Amino acid sequence: MTNTQPTTTHVAAPAVVVRGRVIQRCAVCGHKLADSHNTAVVVSHGRDTSFPVWGEGHLVRVDGNRTTDVGVFGKDETPADVCLDLVE
């Protein structure tokens, strides 16, 4: 079975923490890339327990339910599927 859903690449903006909730969106189109709402974070002795987010400026490709880091905006080539068409 092949995936007929197109991919879209977003530019990760800085994550924000509001009342304990971590939210990260795309800097270009506003698509939500990460949200700690209704998630459980494992607390472990001596380990970082912060909610994982994408690196600021990283190119994040969304392909159905899969997301992949494909580079850094301004450093790597901007992919053809960048989310600019989703603005407006």
Secondary structure, DSSP 8 states (H G I E B T S, - for coil): ----S--EEEEB---EEETTEEEEEBTTT--EEEE-TT------TTS--S-----TTEEEEEETTEEEEEEEBTTB---TTBGGGG--
